[in-house]
Amino acid sequence: MRDALQRLDDAGYVAYVVGGSVRDFLLKRESKDHDIATNATPDQLCELFPEAVTVGKAFGVLKIPLPPSFKARLQQGKAEFIEIATFREDLEYKDFRRPEGVRFAGPEEDAGRRDFTINALFYDSKISCIFDPTGGLEDLKNRRIRAIGDPNKRFREDALRLLRAIRFVTALDFTLEEKTEAAIRSCAKLINHVSGERIRDELTSMWTGSHIADAMIRLSDSGLLRHVLPEVEACRKHDAVWRHILRMLRFLEKENPVRSATLSWAAILLDAGRLALSVGLRLKMSREEIDQIVAIVQDQLKFKDVFKMREATLLRFLKQPHFEELLALHKADALATDGNLAYYEFCSTRLEMLKRTYPDGLSKFPKLIDGKDLIQLGFKPGPEFSEILREVEDLALERRLKTKEEALEYVIHHFVQ
């Protein structure tokens, strides 16, 4: 960041740090956004930064790769670029997402095209001064999210801003300015013009944040939830179900302040049950993520049977790759229902015992024989293969078979005719 600003300054251009990093610095928060706005044109930026990625050049935006040493310090290396953009104002919007083009302008016009006042702060590092053309400092002081200019126009320009407003409110624990809140309600249906991927990413940011229950309430109250997650909004028709969801989410955010996207989505979709698959497909989640979310939701029903499970069945249940997320959701669900943590405590204890037995990881469970061994014994690949291997694995899990020799002898004795 400093190097980029210095290069721009040395070349005689005006350059400000802008947007989320300024906001987060003033709030004493770690920032994921690292953006610079300048009066240098895209062509001039390309000359100054030959390493730049120029995909957004037509809109005056270039991405400068971060040095590895700096990237490593940024939230697990997720930020890979500094974005440098020419001061600009947007032309007409027609697809509720991006303008047809841009016109290069000054910082005042550039601020006017942004979404919320707290994201339109410019920091001049040369004189350590903040340029605030939209009143963002006052809104930060009052902990308020306010759209720049006419909020209805801002949301019609890019309908994703509807969700971003809710995300900022819940992530920062701010309030919504009255006109901005009213505009969200009146423009809520515009979110249907936004792609599933963009909706998914905004929702995931909310669900993995610190106020997941409040985000759910605000989405529903604003009218957005019925458009982005109608399966969950339908639960509000049943007061007991809705109250259970909110209690569960509050326990989840308290017990698991840092949690994965899959755990968070499984919690959101728990009461939607079998609809979790269709939600994942609609929001363009990866197949792996969908499968894990669906598994966490469906496997919640198995906890009621853990006391009756055969030992091998229980161990197989515990050694699932996503079991700790499964267990975390079960605990939140139990606390929100009747407070009975018997199943949770039993599984948690057994899981810790298992980890001590297999300190190198639960994937190191005994696998005494495989298909090649069965072929050498004269078996032909087919359904019986799976049956034999599973039975041997069950007995190995229960420590009734401990060596390959014992496993082969068992197969010969019970399956070879």
TAJO-V8258 format. One record per backbone hydrogen bond with DSSP energy under -0.5 kcal/mol. NH is the residue of the N-H (numbers start at 0). CO is the residue of the C=O. If there is no record, write none. Layout:
nh:NH co:CO
nh:NH co:CO
This chain:
nh:4 co:0
nh:5 co:1
nh:6 co:2
nh:7 co:3
nh:8 co:4
nh:9 co:5
nh:10 co:6
nh:11 co:8
nh:12 co:7
nh:15 co:36
nh:16 co:122
nh:17 co:34
nh:18 co:120
nh:20 co:17
nh:21 co:18
nh:22 co:18
nh:23 co:19
nh:24 co:20
nh:25 co:21
nh:26 co:22
nh:27 co:24
nh:28 co:23
nh:34 co:17
nh:35 co:82
nh:36 co:15
nh:37 co:84
nh:38 co:13
nh:44 co:40
nh:45 co:41
nh:46 co:42
nh:47 co:43
nh:48 co:44
nh:51 co:48
nh:52 co:62
nh:53 co:51
nh:56 co:53
nh:58 co:55
nh:59 co:56
nh:60 co:55
nh:61 co:83
nh:62 co:52
nh:63 co:81
nh:64 co:62
nh:65 co:79
nh:69 co:66
nh:70 co:66
nh:71 co:67
nh:72 co:69
nh:73 co:70
nh:74 co:72
nh:76 co:73
nh:77 co:73
nh:77 co:74
nh:78 co:73
nh:79 co:77
nh:81 co:63
nh:82 co:33
nh:83 co:61
nh:83 co:81
nh:84 co:35
nh:85 co:59
nh:86 co:37
nh:88 co:102
nh:90 co:100
nh:93 co:97
nh:94 co:97
nh:99 co:91
nh:102 co:88
nh:104 co:86
nh:109 co:105
nh:110 co:106
nh:111 co:107
nh:112 co:108
nh:112 co:109
nh:113 co:110
nh:116 co:145
nh:118 co:115
nh:119 co:116
nh:121 co:130
nh:122 co:16
nh:123 co:121
nh:123 co:128
nh:124 co:122
nh:126 co:123
nh:127 co:123
nh:128 co:123
nh:130 co:121
nh:130 co:128
nh:131 co:129
nh:134 co:131
nh:138 co:134
nh:139 co:135
nh:140 co:136
nh:141 co:137
nh:142 co:139
nh:143 co:138
nh:144 co:174
nh:145 co:143
nh:147 co:114
nh:150 co:148
nh:153 co:149
nh:154 co:150
nh:155 co:151
nh:156 co:152
nh:157 co:153
nh:158 co:95
nh:160 co:157
nh:161 co:158
nh:162 co:158
nh:162 co:159
nh:163 co:159
nh:164 co:160
nh:165 co:161
nh:166 co:162
nh:167 co:163
nh:168 co:164
nh:169 co:165
nh:170 co:166
nh:171 co:167
nh:172 co:168
nh:173 co:168
nh:174 co:142
nh:176 co:144
nh:180 co:176
nh:181 co:177
nh:182 co:178
nh:183 co:179
nh:184 co:180
nh:185 co:181
nh:186 co:182
nh:187 co:183
nh:187 co:184
nh:189 co:186
nh:190 co:187
nh:191 co:188
nh:192 co:189
nh:193 co:190
nh:198 co:194
nh:199 co:195
nh:200 co:196
nh:201 co:197
nh:202 co:198
nh:203 co:199
nh:204 co:200
nh:205 co:201
nh:206 co:202
nh:207 co:203
nh:208 co:205
nh:214 co:210
nh:215 co:211
nh:216 co:212
nh:217 co:213
nh:218 co:214
nh:219 co:215
nh:220 co:216
nh:221 co:217
nh:222 co:218
nh:222 co:219
nh:223 co:218
nh:224 co:218
nh:226 co:223
nh:227 co:223
nh:228 co:224
nh:231 co:228
nh:232 co:228
nh:233 co:229
nh:234 co:231
nh:235 co:232
nh:236 co:233
nh:237 co:234
nh:238 co:236
nh:241 co:234
nh:241 co:237
nh:242 co:238
nh:243 co:239
nh:244 co:240
nh:245 co:241
nh:246 co:242
nh:247 co:243
nh:248 co:244
nh:249 co:245
nh:250 co:246
nh:251 co:247
nh:252 co:248
nh:253 co:249
nh:254 co:250
nh:255 co:251
nh:258 co:256
nh:263 co:259
nh:264 co:260
nh:265 co:261
nh:266 co:262
nh:267 co:263
nh:268 co:264
nh:269 co:265
nh:269 co:266
nh:271 co:268
nh:272 co:268
nh:272 co:269
nh:274 co:271
nh:275 co:272
nh:276 co:273
nh:278 co:274
nh:279 co:275
nh:280 co:276
nh:281 co:277
nh:282 co:278
nh:283 co:280
nh:284 co:279
nh:289 co:285
nh:290 co:286
nh:291 co:287
nh:292 co:288
nh:293 co:289
nh:294 co:290
nh:295 co:291
nh:296 co:292
nh:297 co:293
nh:298 co:294
nh:299 co:295
nh:299 co:296
nh:300 co:297
nh:301 co:298
nh:302 co:299
nh:303 co:300
nh:304 co:301
nh:305 co:302
nh:307 co:304
nh:308 co:304
nh:313 co:309
nh:314 co:310
nh:315 co:311
nh:316 co:312
nh:317 co:313
nh:318 co:314
nh:319 co:316
nh:322 co:319
nh:325 co:321
nh:326 co:322
nh:327 co:323
nh:328 co:324
nh:329 co:325
nh:330 co:326
nh:331 co:327
nh:332 co:328
nh:333 co:329
nh:334 co:330
nh:335 co:331
nh:336 co:332
nh:336 co:333
nh:337 co:333
nh:338 co:333
nh:340 co:338
nh:344 co:340
nh:345 co:341
nh:346 co:342
nh:347 co:343
nh:348 co:344
nh:349 co:345
nh:350 co:346
nh:351 co:347
nh:352 co:348
nh:353 co:349
nh:354 co:350
nh:355 co:351
nh:356 co:352
nh:357 co:353
nh:358 co:355
nh:360 co:357
nh:363 co:360
nh:364 co:361
nh:372 co:369
nh:373 co:369
nh:374 co:370
nh:375 co:371
nh:376 co:372
nh:377 co:374
nh:378 co:373
nh:384 co:381
nh:385 co:381
nh:386 co:382
nh:387 co:383
nh:388 co:384
nh:389 co:385
nh:390 co:386
nh:391 co:387
nh:392 co:388
nh:393 co:389
nh:394 co:390
nh:395 co:391
nh:396 co:392
nh:397 co:393
nh:398 co:395
nh:399 co:394
nh:400 co:394
nh:406 co:402
nh:407 co:403
nh:408 co:404
nh:409 co:405
nh:410 co:406
nh:411 co:407
nh:412 co:408
nh:413 co:409
nh:414 co:410
nh:415 co:410
nh:415 co:411
nh:416 co:414
